[in-house]
């Protein structure tokens, strides 16, 4: 009977492998790469395709009298420079262990809030089209709200790990994070940048949920956040107008006003049909769809590559999100909760922002001013997305070191 039980146990172990085998140094471990090669190549693919599409979307920019002094490569070279800086910054970030990021998370979060406040100072922040979201740095404009998206992941994960023993307490576990989100909300709404606040709040709530915060407190936070967004819309005439425009973009008032971009994005998607009109064949980018290289780059992809191209892009973002959660699950199995929450927070950030951008381009969500991660033109967004992915690679690297029986 004992021998049968042992054979059954060995058979079960062979059929059901553990997600992480700490201390395993067998043949499979010796063949294991030190990084996720598939994830790396998918990121490189998105960056490369995004660079091509930014060039395609802005190839006719010199024909506009307002930008006649720019060449057709203006946005291409600037996007390439942002990607290069992001890759360099990511290489530096991945050299530091997750223990370093956990220790410095509160400081980095406080510094990012300081930069967010500095944007509102007249001689420091730069205003464009009625919004003050950038700090000019000479060669490019830095957007602190993009940095806050990353530091919120680091801080929220650190907060949950530190508050594990009191996460059932409203005053000790729930209230501090609520105050932090309130401060960020006030600063971002003063710019205004409601889209960034939506992403940051979603990331923070996701990390709280994944960290095991009391369900009733999480539900209360969700109700408060939804109520806050409703009040913003009710009390702000121009936000209310954008909501109505999203619901009926083809009306005479909206199509030539607040829904102008959305209407032309939908026209571009319609022209693409199943397989698109071909790379470079877009008509909407010829000064019909304003600034297509940023929030509405997917509309140009839909026009030139059709439903098939949009579907492939969507599936790639879904795969990246799933891979981030898998890496987080492996870290959690190794009893590394902070690394797990950071990895899954990065998945929520990349996947959530891609979901919102795709929904906006398809007319399923109101316009939010959010770029498509790793693809749209936007220096700060590209750099910070690559830094976030660098942390994901670091978590995966440390997981693999532990699988080999090493230490981190």
C-alpha positions in Angstrom: 0.0 0.0 0.0 2.8 2.4 0.9 4.6 1.7 -2.4 1.4 2.3 -4.4 0.9 5.6 -2.6 4.5 6.6 -3.4 4.1 5.7 -7.0 0.8 7.7 -7.1 2.5 10.7 -5.5 5.4 10.6 -8.1 2.9 10.3 -10.9 0.9 13.3 -9.6 4.1 15.3 -9.3 5.1 14.5 -12.9 1.6 15.4 -14.2 1.2 18.7 -12.2 4.4 20.7 -12.2 4.7 23.5 -9.7 4.7 27.1 -11.1 8.1 27.7 -9.5 10.6 25.1 -8.3 12.9 26.8 -5.8 16.3 25.3 -5.7 15.8 23.2 -8.9 19.1 22.8 -10.7 18.4 20.0 -13.1 18.7 19.9 -16.9 15.7 22.1 -17.5 17.2 24.8 -15.3 20.5 24.7 -17.2 18.7 25.3 -20.5 16.7 28.2 -19.1 17.4 31.7 -20.5 18.1 34.5 -18.0 15.3 36.6 -19.5 12.0 36.1 -21.3 13.1 36.1 -24.9 9.6 35.9 -26.3 8.5 39.0 -24.3 11.5 40.9 -25.4 10.9 40.2 -29.1 7.2 41.1 -28.8 8.2 44.5 -27.2 10.7 45.1 -30.0 8.1 44.2 -32.6 5.6 46.7 -31.1 8.2 49.5 -31.0 9.3 48.9 -34.5 5.8 48.7 -35.9 4.8 51.8 -33.9 7.8 53.7 -35.4 6.7 52.7 -38.9 3.2 53.8 -38.2 4.2 57.1 -36.7 6.1 57.8 -39.9 3.2 56.7 -42.0 0.8 58.9 -40.0 2.9 62.0 -40.3 4.4 61.6 -43.8 2.3 64.5 -45.1 3.0 66.9 -42.2 5.1 69.3 -44.3 2.0 69.9 -46.6 0.3 71.7 -43.7 1.2 75.5 -43.8 1.5 75.6 -40.0 4.2 72.9 -40.1 5.9 73.6 -43.5 9.3 74.0 -41.7 9.2 70.4 -40.5 10.3 67.5 -42.6 8.4 64.3 -43.1 10.8 62.6 -40.7 10.2 65.1 -37.9 8.1 62.8 -35.7 10.0 59.7 -36.8 13.3 61.0 -35.4 11.8 62.3 -32.2 10.0 59.0 -31.6 13.2 57.1 -32.3 15.1 59.3 -29.8 12.4 58.6 -27.2 12.6 54.8 -27.8 16.4 55.0 -27.5 16.2 56.9 -24.2 13.6 54.5 -23.0 15.8 51.4 -23.9 18.8 53.0 -22.2 16.8 53.9 -19.1 15.3 50.4 -19.1 18.8 48.8 -19.3 19.9 50.9 -16.3 16.7 50.1 -14.3 16.9 46.4 -14.8 20.4 46.4 -13.1 18.8 47.2 -9.7 17.2 44.4 -7.7 13.5 44.7 -6.7 14.6 45.2 -3.1 16.1 48.5 -4.2 12.8 49.6 -5.8 10.8 48.6 -2.8 13.1 50.5 -0.4 13.0 53.7 -2.5 9.3 53.5 -3.7 8.0 56.1 -1.2 10.7 58.6 -2.1 10.2 58.1 -5.8 6.4 58.5 -5.4 6.8 61.7 -3.4 9.3 63.1 -6.0 6.8 62.4 -8.8 4.1 64.2 -6.9 6.5 67.2 -6.5 6.9 67.2 -10.3 3.2 67.0 -10.8 2.8 70.1 -8.6 5.6 71.9 -10.4 3.7 71.6 -13.7 1.1 74.1 -12.3 3.8 76.7 -11.5 3.6 79.3 -14.2 7.4 79.6 -14.9 8.0 75.9 -14.8 5.0 74.2 -16.4 4.1 74.5 -20.1 0.6 75.0 -21.3 -0.7 73.6 -24.7 -4.2 74.0 -25.9 -5.5 75.0 -22.5 -3.7 72.2 -20.6 -0.7 72.5 -18.3 0.8 69.0 -18.4 4.5 69.4 -19.4 7.8 70.6 -18.0 10.1 71.8 -20.9 13.5 70.2 -20.8 15.0 71.8 -23.9 15.1 68.9 -26.4 11.6 67.6 -25.3 8.8 68.2 -22.9 8.5 65.9 -19.9 5.0 64.9 -18.7 5.1 64.1 -14.9 1.7 62.3 -15.0 3.4 59.5 -16.9 6.0 59.1 -14.2 3.3 59.0 -11.5 1.7 56.0 -13.3 4.9 54.1 -12.7 5.7 55.3 -9.2 2.1 54.6 -8.2 2.7 50.9 -9.0 5.9 50.9 -6.9 4.3 52.8 -4.0 1.0 50.8 -4.0 2.8 47.5 -4.0 5.1 48.7 -1.2 2.1 50.0 0.8 0.3 46.6 0.5 3.3 44.7 1.6 3.9 47.0 4.6 0.2 46.9 5.6 -0.4 43.1 5.4 -1.1 42.8 9.1 -3.6 45.7 9.2 -5.2 45.5 5.7 -8.6 44.9 7.4 -8.3 48.3 9.1 -10.0 51.3 7.4 -7.8 54.0 9.0 -4.5 52.2 8.6 -4.9 50.4 5.3 -7.6 52.1 3.3 -7.5 55.8 4.3 -3.8 56.6 3.4 -4.2 55.2 -0.1 -7.4 57.1 -0.5 -5.7 60.3 0.5 -2.9 59.7 -1.9 -5.3 59.2 -4.8 -7.2 62.3 -3.7 -4.1 64.4 -3.9 -3.2 63.0 -7.3 -6.7 63.6 -8.5 -6.7 67.2 -7.5 -3.4 67.9 -9.2 -4.3 66.1 -12.4 -7.7 67.8 -12.6 -6.0 71.1 -12.2 -4.0 70.5 -15.4 -6.6 69.0 -16.5 -5.7 65.3 -17.3 -8.7 63.1 -16.5 -7.4 60.2 -18.6 -4.2 59.9 -16.6 -6.1 60.0 -13.3 -8.4 57.2 -14.6 -5.3 55.0 -15.4 -3.6 55.8 -12.1 -6.7 55.2 -10.0 -7.3 51.9 -11.9 -3.7 50.7 -11.3 -3.9 51.6 -7.6 -7.3 49.8 -7.1 -6.1 46.8 -9.0 -3.0 46.4 -6.8 -5.2 46.9 -3.7 -7.5 44.1 -4.9 -4.6 41.8 -5.9 -3.0 42.5 -2.5 -6.0 41.1 -0.7 -7.6 44.3 0.8 -10.9 43.7 2.5 -13.6 43.3 -0.1 -16.0 45.8 1.5 -13.4 48.5 1.7 -12.4 47.9 -1.9 -16.1 48.1 -2.9 -16.4 51.4 -1.0 -13.4 52.8 -2.8 -14.8 51.7 -6.1 -18.1 53.5 -5.3 -16.2 56.6 -4.2 -14.1 56.7 -7.4 -17.2 56.1 -9.7 -19.0 58.9 -7.8 -16.1 61.2 -8.2 -16.0 60.6 -12.0 -19.7 61.2 -12.2 -19.4 64.5 -10.3 -16.5 65.6 -12.6 -18.7 65.0 -15.6 -21.8 66.7 -14.1 -20.0 69.7 -12.8 -17.8 70.3 -15.9 -19.7 71.5 -19.0 -16.9 70.6 -21.5 -16.5 67.1 -20.1 -20.3 66.6 -20.3 -20.2 67.8 -23.9 -17.5 65.2 -24.7 -19.7 62.5 -23.2 -22.7 63.6 -25.3 -20.4 63.8 -28.4 -19.2 60.3 -27.8 -22.8 59.0 -27.6 -23.7 60.7 -30.9 -20.6 61.6 -32.9 -22.5 62.0 -36.2 -24.8 64.9 -35.2 -24.2 68.2 -37.0 -23.0 69.9 -33.8 -20.7 67.1 -32.6 -19.2 66.0 -35.9 -17.6 69.4 -36.5 -16.9 70.1 -32.8 -15.9 67.9 -29.9 -16.4 64.7 -31.8 -14.4 65.7 -34.8 -11.5 63.4 -34.1 -13.7 60.5 -33.2 -15.8 60.9 -36.3 -12.8 60.8 -38.6 -11.3 57.9 -36.6 -14.4 55.9 -37.3 -14.3 56.9 -40.9 -10.7 55.6 -41.0 -11.7 52.3 -39.4 -14.6 51.9 -41.9 -12.3 52.5 -44.9 -10.0 49.7 -43.7 -12.6 46.9 -44.0 -10.9 43.5 -43.3 -7.4 43.9 -44.6 -7.0 47.6 -45.0 -5.9 49.8 -47.9 -2.2 49.0 -47.5 0.7 50.7 -45.7 0.9 54.4 -46.6 -2.6 54.4 -48.3 -4.5 56.2 -45.5 -6.5 59.3 -46.6 -7.5 60.4 -43.1 -3.9 61.1 -42.2 -3.9 63.8 -44.9 -4.9 66.5 -42.5 -8.5 65.2 -41.9 -7.7 63.4 -38.6 -5.9 65.8 -36.4 -2.6 64.6 -34.9 -3.1 61.0 -35.8 0.4 60.0 -34.5 -0.7 60.3 -30.8 -4.1 59.2 -29.4 -5.6 58.0 -32.7 -2.7 56.1 -34.2 -4.8 52.9 -34.1 -7.3 54.5 -36.5 -4.5 54.8 -39.1 -3.5 51.2 -38.4 -7.2 50.2 -38.9 -7.4 52.1 -42.2 -4.1 50.8 -43.6 -4.2 47.2 -42.2 -8.0 46.8 -41.6 -9.7 44.7 -39.0 -7.0 42.1 -39.2 -4.3 44.6 -38.2 -6.3 46.0 -35.3 -7.1 42.4 -34.1 -3.4 41.4 -34.2 -2.4 44.6 -32.2 -5.1 43.9 -29.6 -4.0 40.3 -29.2 -0.4 41.3 -28.7 -1.4 43.6 -25.8 -3.6 40.9 -24.3 -0.6 38.5 -24.5 1.7 41.0 -22.8 -0.8 41.5 -20.0 -1.2 37.8 -19.5 2.6 37.3 -19.5 2.9 40.0 -16.8 0.4 38.3 -14.6 2.1 34.9 -15.2 5.4 36.5 -14.0 3.7 37.9 -11.0 2.2 34.5 -10.2 5.6 32.9 -10.3 7.0 35.6 -8.0 4.1 35.1 -5.6 4.8 31.3 -5.6 8.3 32.2 -4.5 6.9 34.3 -1.6 8.0 37.5 -3.2 4.8 39.5 -2.9 6.2 42.9 -3.7 7.7 41.7 -7.0 4.4 39.9 -7.8 2.3 43.1 -7.3 4.8 45.2 -9.3 4.7 42.7 -12.2 0.9 42.5 -12.2 0.7 46.3 -11.8 2.7 46.7 -15.0 0.3 44.3 -16.7 -2.6 46.4 -15.6 -0.9 49.6 -16.7 0.0 48.4 -20.2 -3.1 46.4 -20.8 -5.5 48.9 -19.2 -4.2 51.9 -21.2 -4.2 49.8 -24.4 -7.8 48.8 -23.7 -8.9 52.4 -23.2 -7.1 53.6 -26.3 -8.5 50.9 -28.5 -12.0 51.5 -27.1 -11.7 55.2 -27.8 -10.5 54.6 -31.4 -13.4 52.2 -32.0 -15.9 54.6 -30.5 -16.7 52.3 -27.6 -15.3 54.7 -24.9 -15.2 58.5 -24.6 -12.0 60.2 -25.7 -9.4 60.4 -22.9 -6.2 61.6 -24.4 -4.3 58.4 -23.7 -1.7 57.1 -26.1 -1.3 53.5 -27.3 1.6 52.1 -25.2 4.9 51.6 -27.0 3.4 52.6 -30.4 1.9 56.1 -30.3 4.2 59.1 -30.5 4.8 60.6 -27.1 8.3 60.9 -25.5 7.3 60.7 -21.8 4.8 57.9 -22.4 7.2 55.8 -24.4 10.1 56.2 -22.0 8.0 55.4 -18.9 6.4 52.4 -20.6 9.8 51.0 -21.3 10.9 51.6 -17.7 7.8 49.8 -16.5 8.6 46.8 -18.7 12.2 46.9 -17.5 10.9 46.3 -14.0 8.8 43.4 -15.3 12.0 41.9 -16.9 13.7 42.3 -13.6 11.0 40.4 -11.7 11.2 37.6 -14.3 15.0 37.6 -14.1 14.9 37.2 -10.3 12.3 34.4 -10.7 14.6 32.5 -12.9 17.6 33.0 -10.6 15.5 31.4 -7.8 14.4 28.6 -10.0 18.1 27.7 -10.5 18.6 27.7 -6.7 20.4 31.0 -6.6 19.8 34.1 -4.5 18.6 37.6 -5.3 
